[in-house]
Amino acid sequence: MPGSNPASPPRLRRARRGRLLIIGCGDVGMRVLRLLAGRWTVFALTSSSARVAALRSAGAIPLIGNLEDAAALGRLAGLADRVLHLAPPAMQGRTDERTRRLLQALSRSAAPRHLVYASTSGVYGDCGGARIDETRRPNPSNDRAWRRVDAEAQLRQWGRVTGCPVTILRVPGIYALNREGGHPKERLGKGLPVLAREDDVYTNHIQADDLARACVLALMRGPAQRVIHACDDSELPMGDYFDLAADLCGLPRPARVARAQAASVFSPMQMSFMNESRRMDNGRLKRELRQRLRYPTPADGLLAIET
């Protein structure tokens, strides 16, 4: 039954108090803070002074700074036992200079006990609808995905050199009822179409609270230099996902259009998601992180009230 599992696995309740640094404490980072409230000392790097009060209220110690300013990152070295890197790369180029500057800063002191990075499933490019596991070689189809491949490579190499265990979570589409811009009802409300069934692609999903749990579990038990798919059990074509959301929310199902017609409706970035089809296996998530998904399918999680 959705929501019947405890909010945090038993082992997390017994974990000794540690010191965590979150880089990029947005929606998922705030959910991690709720899971760790009162258990760990958490530092959160933010580039916005306007977010200081919200971060402090959530239990974090805010640090003003950004990954564009290498000089301002020096105080991060040796600050925490573990690091959760949730910050995206910049919007241009094929390399992730933000991650490079972060690793340079962390290298000024002893390496943390563990680093977890939230990457993207987009590193695989189009897989033709195949079911894939983490042994699949990345095949990026755009600069956005290349930046993530570069970040992953930097992190794994740094982990090997410093001895810091690095776990990489490859994350697909994140959704939650109370996540800004992260629920399909917003797209449905705009009346945007989806691809015709014969042109449709498989997409992958994870509910935001389940992703936050995956981040914490990876910090505690993630294998060194390991990639893990942080996704749910579903294998839905994109159109079926939006049909399901429409039915659950009491909204009209979106119209279906041919791929050629869709190209005149959506931006190049939106079309890039419609040009990639894959079904991600989450066996490592369950075996190695021992995660029990609270929302194993979007049918379980789309209307769930998060706590």
N, C-alpha and C positions, 0 to 999 in steps of 0.2 A: 504493500500500500504506500503511495507516495507520501513522503514526509514522516514515515514511521521509524526510519533509522535515526539514531541520535545525531545531534548537530555536529559532533566531533567524535571520531573513533576513540575507544577507551585509552589507547596508548597515548594519545595527545593529552588526555587529562592528567596522566601520570608523568609527563615529560618534565624534566628539570627546567627551571627558569633559565632562559637563554637571552641572548642579545641578537636581534634581527635588524638588518638594514633593508628597507624596501626602496627600490629605485623605480619611480613611476607609480605612485600610490593613487591610482584612479579608482574606478568602480571595483575591480577585482581586488586591488590592494586593500580597500576599505572592508571588503568581506573577509579578507585574511585577518585584519585587525579585530574584527568581531569574534573570529574563532579563537584568537590568541589573547583576548582581553584578560588581563590579570595574571597571565601565565608567563609571558615573555616581556622584556623591555624592547620596544620597537622604535626604531628611528625611521623617519620617512623623509626622503629627499623630495622637495617640491620647488618648482621654479616660480610659483605664484604665492605671494604674501597673502592673497585673499583666501587661500586654503588653510592657512595656519590654524585658525580657530577650529575648523571642522576636523582637522587631523588630531589636534590636541584633545578635542571632545571625544574622539574615537579611541583615545588611549595611546596615541603615538607621540613621540618627541619630534616635532617638525624641524627640518634643516632646510634653510633657504639656499638654493643653488641649482645649477642645471648642467647637463652633460655637454654643453657647448663651451663651457668655461673651465678649461683644465686646471687653471690656478686655484679655482674655488673648491676643487674636489679633494684637495690634499687632506682635509680633516676626516675623510671617510676611511682612511687607512687604519686598520686595526680597531675600528670602532665597534664591530659586531662579530659574533661567532659565525653567523650565517647571513647570506645576502640573497634577496629575491629580486631579480632584475625583470621588471615588467615594462620598462620604457621602450617605446618604438624607435626605430632609426629615424634619421631625418628624411625629408620627402624627396631628395634628389640623390642621384648617383647609384653606384652598385656596391659601395662599401659602407659599413656602419662605423663612422668615426666616433659616434657617441659611446658605443661600447668600447672602442679602442681607448678613449680617454678615461672611462671608468676603470678599465683594467690597469692602466698606467697608475691611476691613483691608488688602487687597492694593492698594487705591487710595492708601495713604499713602506709596507709593514708586513708582518707575518700574514700569510694567506688565511682566509676564513676557513672554518671547518667544513663548509658546504656552500655552494652557489647553485641556485636554480634560475634558469632562464626560460621565459615564456616566448617561444617562437611561434611560427604559423604553419599550418598544413599547406599553405601556398607554395612552400619550397618544392613540392613534388610536381607542380605543373599539372598538365592534363594526363591522367592515367587511363583514359578511355573507359571509365566506369569499373576498373578492376578493383578487387579487394586487396589492400596493401597492408604490410606491416612495416616496422621501423627499419628493416633491411633494404627497403626500396631506395634506390639512389635518388637524391634530389635532381630535379630537372626544371629549374625555374623558367617561367615564360615571360617574366617582366622584371623591371628593375626593382620593384617593391619586394619581390621574393628573393632576388639576388642579394639585397641588403641583409635579409635574414640569414641566408646561407653564409654570407661573410661573417655575420655576428656569431653564428654557431661555430664556425671554424676557429675564429679567434678565441672563443671561450674554451673550447676543447683543448686547443694547443696550450693556452695559459694554464689550464688545469693540469695538464701533463707536466709542464715545466715547474709549476709551483707545488704540485702535490695536492692541490685543492680538488676534492670531488666536485664535478660539475654535472648536473642533470638538466637535460633540455626537454621541455614539454612542447610538443608540436600541437598547437591549438587550432581547431576549426572555428566555425561560427558560434559566437557566444550569445546566449539569449537569457532574458529574465524579465518578469513582469514589471519590475520597478527599475530596470536598467535603461537609462536614457539612450535612445537610438538603438536599443538592443532587443526590441520585441517586434515580431512581424506585423502586429496590428497597426503599427505606424505606417508601414509600407502599404498595407491593405487599405488603410484610410485614404491614401492618395490615389487609389484606383489603378495602380500600375499593373500591367499584365505579367504573365509568366510564360515560359516557353511551351510550345505545343508538346504533347507527350512524346512524339517521335523525335523531337529535337532536345529533349530535356537531359539534364545532367544530375548525377548523384552528388549530394552535399552531405556534410557532416556537422554535428552540433555538440554543444556542451552547455548545460545550465550553469549560470555564473557561480552559484554557491558550490556546485560540484567541482568547478574549476578551482575555486579558492581552497577547497579541501585537498585537491590534488597538489596544489602548491605547497601546502603545509606538510603533507605526507612526503613529498619529494625532498623537502628540507630535512626531514627526519630520517628517511629511509631510501632516498633515491640512490641508485647505483652510480658509481663514478664514471664519468665520460659516457653516459648512457642517454639515448633518446627514447622518449616515451610518448605515445599518443594520448593526449588528454581529451578524449571524446567519449560520447555515450554509445549505446548499443544500436542506435537506429541506422537504417540504410534507406534513406528516403530520397527520391528525386526531388529537385527543388520545387517543382510545381505542387507535388503532393504535400510537401511541408507547409506551403502557404494555404493549400486547401484545408489541411488539418487545422491550422491556426484560425482560418476564417470560420470553420464550423464551430470551434470551441468558443470563439469570441462573438458568435452570432452576427457575423459580417458576410456579405456576398463573396463567393469565391472569385478569384481574379480571372480575367479573360486569358485565354491561351492564344499565343501568336507564334508564327513561324520565326525561326532564327533570323532570317533576312529582314523581317519587319521589326524585330526587337532591336536590331542595330540602329534603327532610326529613332527609337524611343529612349534608349539608355546611353549613358556616358561611356566612353572607352573603358573606364575603370569598372563600371558596373558590368559591362559586357565581358570583361576579363574573368569575372567569377562564373559567367555562363559558358565560358569556353573550357572549363576544367571540371572533370568528372572523376570521382574516386570514392571508394568505400574504405574507411580506415578501421583497422583491427585494433581493439583496445586490450588485448590479452596481457601485455606488460603492465598496464595500469592496474589490472586486477591481481596479477600474480606477484609483481615486484613491489608495488606500492601498497598492495592489499586493500585497495579502495573498494568500498561498497557504494555504488552510485545511488544517491538519493532519488535522482530523476533519470532512470535508465533510457527513457525515450522522451521526445518532445510532448507526446500525449500525456506523460506524467508531469512535466514541468512547465508547460506553457502558461498555465493559469495558477501555478502554485504561489502561495503567499510566503515569501521568504521571511525568515526570522533572524 
